[in-house]
């Protein structure tokens, strides 16, 4: 497909690629200049506002339909998850508060026991074997 002109091979695909590259550079430059204007930003904002205004009723009706469908299928909805998350957060905060209070009580009792007991070195006591209490056996009732 290539022809010789003056000792050089001419490749038409290279020429087409060069033309395409030049076209893309001009297009990108002009679009960049257009997009970076205040008028374009205002127009884009107006279009977005109009879209959000128009789509709001559809979104609300879709959400109601989804809630109804999930309730009919006995599945949790978004408000159910939000409520559960709030309850779990409340429980976590209460557990943290209880942990803090227990730490304060432990520190207070440690201070009391160290200040009340005379400071004497503890004698090494023989190690006691750790004996577990035998479990009580429950009498089983036979079914008749």
Kinemage of the C-alpha trace (Angstrom):
@kinemage 1
@onewidth
@group {chain A} dominant
@subgroup {mainchain}
@vectorlist {calphas} color= white
{ca unk a 1} P 0.000 0.000 0.000
{ca unk a 2} L 2.877 2.333 0.454
{ca unk a 3} L 4.149 4.259 -2.524
{ca unk a 4} L 7.593 5.637 -3.077
{ca unk a 5} L 7.994 9.402 -3.433
{ca unk a 6} L 11.481 10.718 -3.805
{ca unk a 7} L 13.077 7.596 -2.331
{ca unk a 8} L 10.838 7.577 0.779
{ca unk a 9} L 7.991 5.218 1.461
{ca unk a 10} L 4.727 7.005 2.129
{ca unk a 11} L 2.434 5.325 4.633
{ca unk a 12} L -1.154 6.665 4.534
{ca unk a 13} L -1.936 5.364 8.050
{ca unk a 14} L 0.842 7.506 9.524
{ca unk a 15} L -0.631 10.559 7.830
{ca unk a 16} L -4.086 9.705 9.137
{ca unk a 17} L -2.723 9.196 12.648
{ca unk a 18} L -0.903 12.536 12.481
{ca unk a 19} L -4.094 14.283 11.322
{ca unk a 20} L -6.089 12.593 14.100
{ca unk a 21} L -3.517 13.636 16.715
{ca unk a 22} L -3.581 17.258 15.505
{ca unk a 23} L -7.396 17.259 15.516
{ca unk a 24} L -7.506 15.830 19.066
{ca unk a 25} L -5.022 18.441 20.321
{ca unk a 26} L -7.049 21.315 18.844
{ca unk a 27} L -10.305 19.839 20.197
{ca unk a 28} L -8.850 19.303 23.698
{ca unk a 29} L -7.480 22.853 23.798
{ca unk a 30} L -10.755 24.441 22.709
{ca unk a 31} L -12.846 22.313 25.092
{ca unk a 32} L -10.482 23.103 27.962
{ca unk a 33} L -10.864 26.811 27.314
{ca unk a 34} L -14.636 26.506 27.120
{ca unk a 35} L -14.996 24.413 30.298
{ca unk a 36} L -12.812 26.749 32.353
{ca unk a 37} L -15.154 29.728 31.932
{ca unk a 38} L -17.534 31.153 34.517
{ca unk a 39} L -20.471 30.942 32.098
{ca unk a 40} L -19.960 27.194 31.661
{ca unk a 41} L -19.818 26.689 35.448
{ca unk a 42} L -23.060 28.639 35.898
{ca unk a 43} L -24.789 26.723 33.113
{ca unk a 44} L -23.630 23.359 34.501
{ca unk a 45} L -24.895 24.342 37.941
{ca unk a 46} L -28.274 25.330 36.514
{ca unk a 47} L -28.608 22.047 34.632
{ca unk a 48} L -27.656 20.066 37.753
{ca unk a 49} L -30.158 21.979 39.898
{ca unk a 50} L -32.902 21.361 37.353
{ca unk a 51} L -32.073 17.652 37.207
{ca unk a 52} L -32.117 17.298 40.988
{ca unk a 53} L -35.405 19.196 41.231
{ca unk a 54} L -37.058 17.037 38.593
{ca unk a 55} L -35.678 13.745 39.947
{ca unk a 56} L -36.668 14.379 43.596
{ca unk a 57} L -40.303 13.131 43.287
{ca unk a 58} L -39.117 10.013 41.459
{ca unk a 59} L -36.536 9.340 44.141
{ca unk a 60} L -39.133 9.717 46.901
{ca unk a 61} L -41.609 7.390 45.207
{ca unk a 62} L -38.880 4.830 44.509
{ca unk a 63} L -37.811 4.933 48.156
{ca unk a 64} L -41.406 4.391 49.333
{ca unk a 65} L -41.820 1.469 46.955
{ca unk a 66} L -38.556 -0.069 48.166
{ca unk a 67} L -39.559 0.279 51.823
{ca unk a 68} L -42.931 -1.361 51.099
{ca unk a 69} L -41.307 -4.209 49.185
{ca unk a 70} L -38.745 -4.830 51.930
{ca unk a 71} L -41.436 -4.780 54.623
{ca unk a 72} L -43.522 -7.297 52.679
{ca unk a 73} L -40.465 -9.540 52.412
{ca unk a 74} L -39.779 -9.131 56.165
{ca unk a 75} L -36.394 -7.585 55.473
{ca unk a 76} L -34.829 -4.638 57.290
{ca unk a 77} L -34.998 -1.178 55.754
{ca unk a 78} L -32.586 1.752 55.931
{ca unk a 79} L -34.336 3.287 58.969
{ca unk a 80} L -34.091 -0.091 60.712
{ca unk a 81} L -30.342 -0.166 60.157
{ca unk a 82} L -29.960 3.445 61.280
{ca unk a 83} L -31.906 2.716 64.463
{ca unk a 84} L -29.838 -0.383 65.157
{ca unk a 85} L -26.585 1.518 64.568
{ca unk a 86} L -27.697 4.226 67.015
{ca unk a 87} L -28.556 1.632 69.650
{ca unk a 88} L -25.223 -0.153 69.208
{ca unk a 89} L -23.363 3.146 69.456
{ca unk a 90} L -25.234 3.937 72.669
{ca unk a 91} L -24.326 0.515 74.093
{ca unk a 92} L -20.697 0.967 73.119
{ca unk a 93} L -20.560 4.355 74.827
{ca unk a 94} L -22.129 2.923 77.980
{ca unk a 95} L -19.628 0.053 78.007
{ca unk a 96} L -16.764 2.528 77.639
{ca unk a 97} L -18.138 4.538 80.565
{ca unk a 98} L -18.423 1.389 82.672
{ca unk a 99} L -14.873 0.404 81.748
{ca unk a 100} L -13.626 3.820 82.854
{ca unk a 101} L -15.496 3.566 86.148
{ca unk a 102} L -14.103 0.090 86.791
{ca unk a 103} L -10.589 1.378 86.117
{ca unk a 104} L -11.107 4.187 88.640
{ca unk a 105} L -12.461 1.736 91.226
{ca unk a 106} L -9.519 -0.599 90.644
{ca unk a 107} L -7.026 2.245 91.059
{ca unk a 108} L -8.793 3.450 94.221
{ca unk a 109} L -8.815 -0.023 95.778
{ca unk a 110} L -5.169 -0.541 94.829
{ca unk a 111} L -4.255 2.726 96.599
{ca unk a 112} L -6.255 1.737 99.691
{ca unk a 113} L -4.706 -1.728 99.932
{ca unk a 114} L -1.156 -0.457 99.395
{ca unk a 115} L -1.530 2.395 101.904
{ca unk a 116} L -3.300 0.229 104.553
{ca unk a 117} L -0.931 -2.746 104.411
{ca unk a 118} L 2.551 -2.360 105.904
{ca unk a 119} L 5.308 -2.604 103.370
{ca unk a 120} L 6.883 -5.986 104.055
{ca unk a 121} L 8.353 -8.337 101.559
{ca unk a 122} L 6.188 -11.284 100.706
{ca unk a 123} L 7.584 -14.665 101.508
{ca unk a 124} L 7.571 -17.115 98.680
{ca unk a 125} L 4.652 -19.449 99.227
{ca unk a 126} L 4.584 -22.926 97.804
{ca unk a 127} L 2.631 -23.123 94.606
{ca unk a 128} L -0.881 -24.390 95.087
{ca unk a 129} L -2.275 -26.659 92.439
{ca unk a 130} L -5.197 -25.162 90.586
{ca unk a 131} L -8.060 -27.444 91.479
{ca unk a 132} L -11.331 -27.066 89.706
{ca unk a 133} L -14.457 -27.909 91.620
{ca unk a 134} L -16.222 -30.956 90.309
{ca unk a 135} L -19.352 -30.100 88.412
{ca unk a 136} L -22.612 -30.999 90.069
{ca unk a 137} L -24.509 -33.666 88.278
{ca unk a 138} L -28.151 -32.979 87.663
{ca unk a 139} L -30.537 -35.814 88.017
{ca unk a 140} L -32.204 -36.547 84.768
{ca unk a 141} L -35.843 -37.272 84.721
{ca unk a 142} L -36.959 -40.044 82.523
{ca unk a 143} L -39.925 -39.415 80.283
{ca unk a 144} L -42.595 -42.009 80.465
